[in-house]
């Protein structure tokens, strides 16, 4: 199981005991607006979602979403990692942070580390990313990371698809 370190963060595989943090993050208004309401409202549902989602993906594919913790406090502040979605041919960079940690460079720092891990440890050549068409901060971060807009795509709502050759 990977542990990715940056100057301010440690990224580690999510665990069932992260359920309270996960429940809080996925029920943030910004998550519902830009990522979608997963309908998860209880600790038990969050635990089940962690097991069937990131933990299962990590076990099957060797990558998943990772908890981003502050190095000095071991405090979880967000998620950042790679997902394999059925509708995309390459892994997808995903990230979300609690609002009080926005605008401080944490998502950029975590995403750079995940991309380096994807290239050096997983030997990926290309990473994709999707954003809600209204999520300007996420699109700006992807462009800062070197991603290029590819196309608009329709799932349950319209999304922007970005790609990065690494």
C-alpha positions as CSV (number, residue, x, y, z in Angstrom):
1,X,0.0,0.0,0.0
2,X,1.5,3.3,-1.0
3,X,2.5,6.1,1.2
4,X,3.3,9.2,-0.8
5,X,4.9,12.1,1.0
6,X,5.2,15.8,0.1
7,X,6.6,18.6,2.2
8,X,3.3,19.2,3.9
9,X,1.2,16.1,3.3
10,X,1.2,12.3,3.6
11,X,-1.1,10.5,1.2
12,X,-2.1,7.0,2.3
13,X,-4.6,4.4,1.4
14,X,-8.0,5.1,2.8
15,X,-9.1,2.8,5.7
16,X,-12.5,1.9,7.2
17,X,-11.7,4.0,10.3
18,X,-11.6,7.0,8.0
19,X,-15.4,6.7,7.6
20,X,-16.2,9.8,9.7
21,X,-13.9,12.0,7.7
22,X,-15.1,10.5,4.4
23,X,-18.8,11.1,5.4
24,X,-18.0,14.7,6.2
25,X,-16.2,15.3,3.0
26,X,-18.7,13.7,0.6
27,X,-21.5,15.6,2.2
28,X,-19.9,19.0,1.7
29,X,-22.1,21.2,-0.5
30,X,-19.2,21.6,-2.9
31,X,-18.9,17.8,-3.3
32,X,-22.7,17.6,-4.0
33,X,-22.5,20.4,-6.5
34,X,-19.4,19.4,-8.4
35,X,-19.0,15.6,-7.9
36,X,-22.5,14.5,-7.0
37,X,-24.6,13.4,-4.0
38,X,-23.8,9.8,-3.3
39,X,-26.7,9.4,-0.9
40,X,-24.4,8.3,1.9
41,X,-25.6,9.7,5.2
42,X,-24.5,7.3,7.9
43,X,-21.2,6.1,9.3
44,X,-22.1,2.5,8.3
45,X,-22.9,3.6,4.7
46,X,-19.6,5.5,4.6
47,X,-17.7,2.4,5.8
48,X,-19.5,0.2,3.2
49,X,-18.7,2.8,0.4
50,X,-15.0,2.8,1.4
51,X,-14.8,-1.0,1.3
52,X,-16.6,-1.4,-2.0
53,X,-15.0,1.7,-3.6
54,X,-11.4,2.7,-2.9
55,X,-10.3,-0.3,-0.9
56,X,-11.6,-2.7,-3.5
57,X,-10.0,-0.7,-6.3
58,X,-6.7,-0.6,-4.4
59,X,-6.8,-4.4,-4.0
60,X,-7.8,-5.1,-7.6
61,X,-5.7,-2.4,-9.5
62,X,-3.0,-1.2,-7.1
63,X,-4.2,2.4,-7.0
64,X,-7.2,4.3,-5.6
65,X,-8.1,7.5,-3.9
66,X,-5.7,8.3,-1.0
67,X,-6.4,10.3,2.2
68,X,-4.3,13.5,2.3
69,X,-3.2,14.2,5.8
70,X,-1.3,17.1,7.2
71,X,2.2,15.8,8.1
72,X,2.5,17.5,11.4
73,X,-1.0,16.8,12.8
74,X,-1.9,13.5,11.1
75,X,-5.2,15.3,10.3
76,X,-7.1,14.2,7.2
77,X,-8.0,17.2,5.0
78,X,-8.9,15.7,1.6
79,X,-8.7,12.9,-0.9
80,X,-6.4,12.7,-3.9
81,X,-5.6,9.8,-6.1
82,X,-6.4,7.7,-9.2
83,X,-9.6,6.0,-10.2
84,X,-10.4,3.6,-13.0
85,X,-13.8,4.5,-14.3
86,X,-15.6,2.2,-16.7
87,X,-16.3,5.0,-19.2
88,X,-12.7,6.2,-19.4
89,X,-9.9,4.3,-21.1
90,X,-7.1,5.6,-18.8
91,X,-6.9,6.3,-15.0
92,X,-8.6,9.4,-13.8
93,X,-7.1,11.9,-11.3
94,X,-9.6,12.7,-8.6
95,X,-9.3,15.1,-5.7
96,X,-11.5,16.9,-3.1
97,X,-10.5,18.8,0.0
98,X,-12.4,20.2,2.9
99,X,-13.3,23.9,2.1
100,X,-11.2,25.3,5.0
101,X,-8.1,23.9,3.2
102,X,-8.8,25.4,-0.2
103,X,-6.6,28.1,-1.7
104,X,-3.5,26.9,0.2
105,X,-1.9,24.7,-2.5
106,X,-2.7,21.4,-0.9
107,X,-4.6,20.0,-3.9
108,X,-1.8,21.0,-6.2
109,X,0.8,19.5,-3.9
110,X,-1.1,16.3,-3.6
111,X,-1.9,16.0,-7.3
112,X,1.7,16.5,-8.3
113,X,2.8,13.8,-6.0
114,X,0.1,11.4,-7.3
115,X,1.1,12.1,-10.9
116,X,4.7,11.4,-10.1
117,X,3.7,8.2,-8.4
118,X,1.6,7.2,-11.4
119,X,4.5,7.7,-13.7
120,X,7.4,6.3,-11.6
121,X,5.7,3.5,-9.7
122,X,2.7,2.5,-11.8
123,X,4.3,3.2,-15.2
124,X,1.3,5.0,-16.5
125,X,1.7,7.1,-19.7
126,X,-1.5,9.1,-19.6
127,X,-3.8,10.3,-16.9
128,X,-7.3,11.7,-17.5
129,X,-9.4,14.0,-15.3
130,X,-13.0,15.2,-15.4
131,X,-14.6,18.3,-14.0
132,X,-18.1,19.7,-13.7
133,X,-18.3,22.3,-16.4
134,X,-18.9,25.0,-13.7
135,X,-15.9,24.0,-11.5
136,X,-13.5,26.8,-12.4
137,X,-11.0,26.2,-9.6
138,X,-10.7,22.5,-10.5
139,X,-10.1,23.3,-14.2
140,X,-7.5,25.9,-13.3
141,X,-5.7,23.4,-11.1
142,X,-5.7,20.8,-14.0
143,X,-4.3,23.4,-16.4
144,X,-1.6,24.3,-13.8
145,X,-0.7,20.6,-13.6
146,X,-0.3,20.5,-17.4
147,X,-3.6,18.8,-18.3
148,X,-5.2,19.8,-21.7
149,X,-8.9,20.0,-22.3
150,X,-9.9,17.1,-24.6
151,X,-13.7,17.3,-25.0
152,X,-17.1,17.7,-23.3
153,X,-18.8,14.4,-22.4
154,X,-22.2,13.6,-21.2
155,X,-22.9,11.2,-18.2
156,X,-25.6,12.1,-15.8
157,X,-24.5,15.7,-16.5
158,X,-22.1,17.4,-18.8
159,X,-18.4,17.1,-17.8
160,X,-15.1,18.4,-19.2
161,X,-12.5,15.7,-20.0
162,X,-8.9,16.6,-19.6
163,X,-5.8,14.5,-20.4
164,X,-2.1,14.6,-19.5
165,X,0.7,12.6,-21.1
166,X,3.2,11.8,-18.3
